Amino acid sequence: MNTVRAFFAVPLPETLQDLVQKTIEPYAGLPFKWVKPENWHLTITFLGEVPKEAILALCEPMATLLAKQQPFVVCTSSIDYFPSRRKARVLAILFENCAALQALAQNMVALCKEQGLAPDEKPFYPHVTLARFKLKKAPDLDIPAFQAPLCVRQVILFQSTLTAEGAQHEPMRVFNLCLQNES
C-alpha cells in the first residue's frame, strides 16, 4: 500500500519568517537542531502515515469545509520552550488563545475522523517549532517579547519525508479559506 506522512498546516509568510530570524539570531550558537525557515509552519492537523488514496479522498470534503471558514488573524505570544520550560523538547513560537483557530482545528479533526482517518489525538497547542534538542536541562533563555499577527487565509496539505538532514515538506494541495465579507 502506498502511504504518505501527511499534515495540514499554515506556513509562515516571509515577513514573519524575517522577524523570527532576527529575534532568534543571537541564539544561533546554541546546541539545537534548528529547523530551516522554509519549513516553519503552524500544524493544524497531523495525520501521520496514511494511505495516499485516503488523503486524496479527503481533499474534496476538506475543500468544502475550509471554503466555509472565514479568514482570521492569530497573534504570536512569545518564543519559548514547548511544551513547557520544565519539559522542554523544542524552542517554538507560541500563539495566543484564538477561538477561530481552535474551532478550525476541531472541525478538521472531526472531518478526518468522519473520513476514516485517525489524526493525532493530542490536545491542540498552536506553536511553530524553531529548534529541537535533547538536553537534560534546557538553557535559560531570555528571548525578548515577541508578538506578531499571522493571517490565516489558507491551509496547506503537506507530505513530509524524513531524511538525515531533517524533514522535507512538499505541498500536496492548497485550500483557500472563504474570502467573502473580507475588508
Short mmCIF file of the C-alpha atoms (twelve columns), coordinates in Angstrom:
data_MODEL
# 
_entry.id   MODEL 
# 
loop_
_atom_site.group_PDB 
_atom_site.id 
_atom_site.type_symbol 
_atom_site.label_atom_id 
_atom_site.label_alt_id 
_atom_site.label_comp_id 
_atom_site.label_asym_id 
_atom_site.label_seq_id 
_atom_site.Cartn_x 
_atom_site.Cartn_y 
_atom_site.Cartn_z 
_atom_site.pdbx_PDB_model_num 
ATOM 1   C CA . MET A 1   0.000   0.000  0.000  1 
ATOM 2   C CA . ASN A 2   1.299   3.445  -0.956 1 
ATOM 3   C CA . THR A 3   1.370   5.620  2.196  1 
ATOM 4   C CA . VAL A 4   2.451   9.168  2.871  1 
ATOM 5   C CA . ARG A 5   3.254   11.070 6.047  1 
ATOM 6   C CA . ALA A 6   0.819   13.981 5.930  1 
ATOM 7   C CA . PHE A 7   -0.331  17.026 7.862  1 
ATOM 8   C CA . PHE A 8   -2.386  20.191 7.369  1 
ATOM 9   C CA . ALA A 9   -0.625  23.442 8.251  1 
ATOM 10  C CA . VAL A 10  -0.389  27.191 7.801  1 
ATOM 11  C CA . PRO A 11  3.083   28.210 6.569  1 
ATOM 12  C CA . LEU A 12  4.650   31.377 7.915  1 
ATOM 13  C CA . PRO A 13  4.839   34.261 5.428  1 
ATOM 14  C CA . GLU A 14  8.287   35.668 4.624  1 
ATOM 15  C CA . THR A 15  7.673   38.838 6.633  1 
ATOM 16  C CA . LEU A 16  7.046   36.789 9.774  1 
ATOM 17  C CA . GLN A 17  9.983   34.484 8.971  1 
ATOM 18  C CA . ASP A 18  12.275  37.524 8.733  1 
ATOM 19  C CA . LEU A 19  11.048  38.876 12.073 1 
ATOM 20  C CA . VAL A 20  11.565  35.492 13.757 1 
ATOM 21  C CA . GLN A 21  15.059  35.086 12.276 1 
ATOM 22  C CA . LYS A 22  16.123  38.481 13.623 1 
ATOM 23  C CA . THR A 23  14.702  37.611 17.037 1 
ATOM 24  C CA . ILE A 24  16.452  34.230 17.352 1 
ATOM 25  C CA . GLU A 25  19.741  35.221 15.662 1 
ATOM 26  C CA . PRO A 26  21.574  35.786 18.983 1 
ATOM 27  C CA . TYR A 27  20.844  32.148 19.932 1 
ATOM 28  C CA . ALA A 28  22.117  30.526 16.724 1 
ATOM 29  C CA . GLY A 29  25.167  29.063 18.504 1 
ATOM 30  C CA . LEU A 30  23.156  27.007 20.986 1 
ATOM 31  C CA . PRO A 31  23.334  23.193 20.665 1 
ATOM 32  C CA . PHE A 32  19.943  22.955 18.977 1 
ATOM 33  C CA . LYS A 33  18.945  21.328 15.718 1 
ATOM 34  C CA . TRP A 34  17.459  24.362 14.007 1 
ATOM 35  C CA . VAL A 35  14.533  23.970 11.629 1 
ATOM 36  C CA . LYS A 36  15.026  25.725 8.295  1 
ATOM 37  C CA . PRO A 37  12.782  28.812 7.981  1 
ATOM 38  C CA . GLU A 38  11.151  27.454 4.831  1 
ATOM 39  C CA . ASN A 39  9.883   24.538 6.971  1 
ATOM 40  C CA . TRP A 40  8.329   26.729 9.671  1 
ATOM 41  C CA . HIS A 41  4.603   26.063 9.818  1 
ATOM 42  C CA . LEU A 42  1.696   26.058 12.223 1 
ATOM 43  C CA . THR A 43  0.378   22.488 12.171 1 
ATOM 44  C CA . ILE A 44  -3.402  22.337 12.408 1 
ATOM 45  C CA . THR A 45  -3.922  18.579 11.996 1 
ATOM 46  C CA . PHE A 46  -1.222  15.868 11.923 1 
ATOM 47  C CA . LEU A 47  -2.263  12.633 10.228 1 
ATOM 48  C CA . GLY A 48  0.976   10.639 10.268 1 
ATOM 49  C CA . GLU A 49  1.408   7.712  7.872  1 
ATOM 50  C CA . VAL A 50  -1.801  7.245  5.887  1 
ATOM 51  C CA . PRO A 51  -2.744  5.645  2.579  1 
ATOM 52  C CA . LYS A 52  -2.287  8.145  -0.244 1 
ATOM 53  C CA . GLU A 53  -5.714  7.227  -1.624 1 
ATOM 54  C CA . ALA A 54  -7.330  8.182  1.712  1 
ATOM 55  C CA . ILE A 55  -5.602  11.573 1.648  1 
ATOM 56  C CA . LEU A 56  -6.743  12.203 -1.911 1 
ATOM 57  C CA . ALA A 57  -10.314 11.194 -0.976 1 
ATOM 58  C CA . LEU A 58  -10.197 13.648 1.945  1 
ATOM 59  C CA . CYS A 59  -9.311  16.631 -0.268 1 
ATOM 60  C CA . GLU A 60  -12.784 17.440 -1.614 1 
ATOM 61  C CA . PRO A 61  -14.593 17.267 1.750  1 
ATOM 62  C CA . MET A 62  -11.764 19.324 3.281  1 
ATOM 63  C CA . ALA A 63  -12.038 21.922 0.500  1 
ATOM 64  C CA . THR A 64  -15.774 22.206 1.216  1 
ATOM 65  C CA . LEU A 65  -15.165 22.594 4.965  1 
ATOM 66  C CA . LEU A 66  -12.434 25.206 4.554  1 
ATOM 67  C CA . ALA A 67  -14.391 27.183 1.945  1 
ATOM 68  C CA . LYS A 68  -16.935 27.908 4.715  1 
ATOM 69  C CA . GLN A 69  -14.252 29.186 7.131  1 
ATOM 70  C CA . GLN A 70  -13.679 32.929 7.230  1 
ATOM 71  C CA . PRO A 71  -10.034 34.071 7.270  1 
ATOM 72  C CA . PHE A 72  -8.830  35.215 10.679 1 
ATOM 73  C CA . VAL A 73  -5.773  36.529 12.480 1 
ATOM 74  C CA . VAL A 74  -3.960  34.739 15.277 1 
ATOM 75  C CA . CYS A 75  -1.211  36.515 17.207 1 
ATOM 76  C CA . THR A 76  2.035   35.123 18.474 1 
ATOM 77  C CA . SER A 77  2.552   35.423 22.217 1 
ATOM 78  C CA . SER A 78  6.235   34.576 22.616 1 
ATOM 79  C CA . ILE A 79  9.174   32.455 21.584 1 
ATOM 80  C CA . ASP A 80  9.770   29.956 24.356 1 
ATOM 81  C CA . TYR A 81  10.224  26.307 25.182 1 
ATOM 82  C CA . PHE A 82  7.479   23.824 24.326 1 
ATOM 83  C CA . PRO A 83  5.566   22.071 25.790 1 
ATOM 84  C CA . SER A 84  6.875   23.897 28.897 1 
ATOM 85  C CA . ARG A 85  10.186  25.113 30.318 1 
ATOM 86  C CA . ARG A 86  10.298  22.123 32.670 1 
ATOM 87  C CA . LYS A 87  9.589   19.547 29.945 1 
ATOM 88  C CA . ALA A 88  11.218  21.383 27.068 1 
ATOM 89  C CA . ARG A 89  11.819  19.448 23.844 1 
ATOM 90  C CA . VAL A 90  11.684  22.285 21.355 1 
ATOM 91  C CA . LEU A 91  12.058  26.033 21.049 1 
ATOM 92  C CA . ALA A 92  8.885   27.354 19.438 1 
ATOM 93  C CA . ILE A 93  6.771   30.322 18.530 1 
ATOM 94  C CA . LEU A 94  3.757   30.158 20.831 1 
ATOM 95  C CA . PHE A 95  0.386   31.671 19.980 1 
ATOM 96  C CA . GLU A 96  -2.313  33.448 21.966 1 
ATOM 97  C CA . ASN A 97  -5.566  31.616 22.566 1 
ATOM 98  C CA . CYS A 98  -7.716  32.065 19.450 1 
ATOM 99  C CA . ALA A 99  -11.252 30.673 19.299 1 
ATOM 100 C CA . ALA A 100 -11.267 30.656 15.479 1 
ATOM 101 C CA . LEU A 101 -8.039  28.632 15.343 1 
ATOM 102 C CA . GLN A 102 -9.238  26.155 17.981 1 
ATOM 103 C CA . ALA A 103 -12.558 25.701 16.129 1 
ATOM 104 C CA . LEU A 104 -10.748 25.214 12.818 1 
ATOM 105 C CA . ALA A 105 -8.525  22.512 14.328 1 
ATOM 106 C CA . GLN A 106 -11.508 20.740 15.937 1 
ATOM 107 C CA . ASN A 107 -13.541 20.823 12.707 1 
ATOM 108 C CA . MET A 108 -10.649 19.486 10.655 1 
ATOM 109 C CA . VAL A 109 -10.003 16.639 13.118 1 
ATOM 110 C CA . ALA A 110 -13.721 15.766 13.129 1 
ATOM 111 C CA . LEU A 111 -13.790 15.655 9.316  1 
ATOM 112 C CA . CYS A 112 -10.693 13.445 9.204  1 
ATOM 113 C CA . LYS A 113 -12.370 11.027 11.617 1 
ATOM 114 C CA . GLU A 114 -15.587 11.046 9.557  1 
ATOM 115 C CA . GLN A 115 -13.476 10.097 6.545  1 
ATOM 116 C CA . GLY A 116 -11.954 7.135  8.404  1 
ATOM 117 C CA . LEU A 117 -8.599  8.703  9.231  1 
ATOM 118 C CA . ALA A 118 -7.143  8.851  12.724 1 
ATOM 119 C CA . PRO A 119 -5.439  12.217 13.230 1 
ATOM 120 C CA . ASP A 120 -3.182  12.872 16.194 1 
ATOM 121 C CA . GLU A 121 -5.340  12.926 19.350 1 
ATOM 122 C CA . LYS A 122 -3.045  15.158 21.406 1 
ATOM 123 C CA . PRO A 123 -4.582  18.412 22.622 1 
ATOM 124 C CA . PHE A 124 -4.063  21.238 20.146 1 
ATOM 125 C CA . TYR A 125 -1.482  23.765 21.338 1 
ATOM 126 C CA . PRO A 126 -0.659  26.075 18.448 1 
ATOM 127 C CA . HIS A 127 3.069   26.502 18.003 1 
ATOM 128 C CA . VAL A 128 5.745   26.631 15.321 1 
ATOM 129 C CA . THR A 129 8.848   24.552 16.036 1 
ATOM 130 C CA . LEU A 130 12.032  26.548 15.528 1 
ATOM 131 C CA . ALA A 131 14.573  24.109 17.009 1 
ATOM 132 C CA . ARG A 132 14.733  20.653 18.577 1 
ATOM 133 C CA . PHE A 133 17.113  19.480 21.260 1 
ATOM 134 C CA . LYS A 134 17.885  16.587 23.561 1 
ATOM 135 C CA . LEU A 135 19.302  18.271 26.616 1 
ATOM 136 C CA . LYS A 136 18.674  17.195 30.199 1 
ATOM 137 C CA . LYS A 137 18.047  20.813 31.059 1 
ATOM 138 C CA . ALA A 138 17.212  23.488 28.541 1 
ATOM 139 C CA . PRO A 139 19.420  26.601 28.632 1 
ATOM 140 C CA . ASP A 140 17.890  29.575 30.405 1 
ATOM 141 C CA . LEU A 141 16.998  31.941 27.580 1 
ATOM 142 C CA . ASP A 142 15.725  35.459 27.885 1 
ATOM 143 C CA . ILE A 143 14.189  35.973 24.450 1 
ATOM 144 C CA . PRO A 144 12.604  39.414 24.048 1 
ATOM 145 C CA . ALA A 145 8.812   39.633 23.925 1 
ATOM 146 C CA . PHE A 146 7.576   38.535 20.550 1 
ATOM 147 C CA . GLN A 147 4.167   39.488 19.229 1 
ATOM 148 C CA . ALA A 148 3.156   39.462 15.594 1 
ATOM 149 C CA . PRO A 149 -0.005  38.667 13.638 1 
ATOM 150 C CA . LEU A 150 -0.409  35.606 11.424 1 
ATOM 151 C CA . CYS A 151 -3.207  35.974 8.885  1 
ATOM 152 C CA . VAL A 152 -4.777  32.570 8.275  1 
ATOM 153 C CA . ARG A 153 -6.143  32.662 4.726  1 
ATOM 154 C CA . GLN A 154 -5.227  29.172 3.581  1 
ATOM 155 C CA . VAL A 155 -4.313  25.739 4.859  1 
ATOM 156 C CA . ILE A 156 -1.869  23.511 3.014  1 
ATOM 157 C CA . LEU A 157 -1.838  19.721 2.939  1 
ATOM 158 C CA . PHE A 158 1.817   18.700 3.181  1 
ATOM 159 C CA . GLN A 159 3.567   15.422 2.551  1 
ATOM 160 C CA . SER A 160 6.530   15.040 4.877  1 
ATOM 161 C CA . THR A 161 9.539   12.886 4.107  1 
ATOM 162 C CA . LEU A 162 12.046  12.214 6.880  1 
ATOM 163 C CA . THR A 163 15.684  12.451 5.770  1 
ATOM 164 C CA . ALA A 164 19.063  12.569 7.503  1 
ATOM 165 C CA . GLU A 165 19.055  16.353 7.007  1 
ATOM 166 C CA . GLY A 166 15.611  16.672 8.587  1 
ATOM 167 C CA . ALA A 167 12.037  16.560 7.376  1 
ATOM 168 C CA . GLN A 168 11.296  17.709 3.850  1 
ATOM 169 C CA . HIS A 169 7.788   19.141 3.411  1 
ATOM 170 C CA . GLU A 170 6.162   19.124 -0.010 1 
ATOM 171 C CA . PRO A 171 2.793   20.804 -0.578 1 
ATOM 172 C CA . MET A 172 0.185   18.395 -1.935 1 
ATOM 173 C CA . ARG A 173 -2.777  20.782 -2.077 1 
ATOM 174 C CA . VAL A 174 -3.610  24.344 -1.065 1 
ATOM 175 C CA . PHE A 175 -7.022  25.068 0.455  1 
ATOM 176 C CA . ASN A 176 -8.136  28.702 0.474  1 
ATOM 177 C CA . LEU A 177 -10.439 29.868 3.208  1 
ATOM 178 C CA . CYS A 178 -13.605 31.678 2.187  1 
ATOM 179 C CA . LEU A 179 -12.721 35.206 1.160  1 
ATOM 180 C CA . GLN A 180 -16.250 36.627 1.272  1 
ATOM 181 C CA . ASN A 181 -17.024 39.537 3.562  1 
ATOM 182 C CA . GLU A 182 -13.350 40.357 3.853  1 
ATOM 183 C CA . SER A 183 -12.455 44.018 4.094  1 
# 
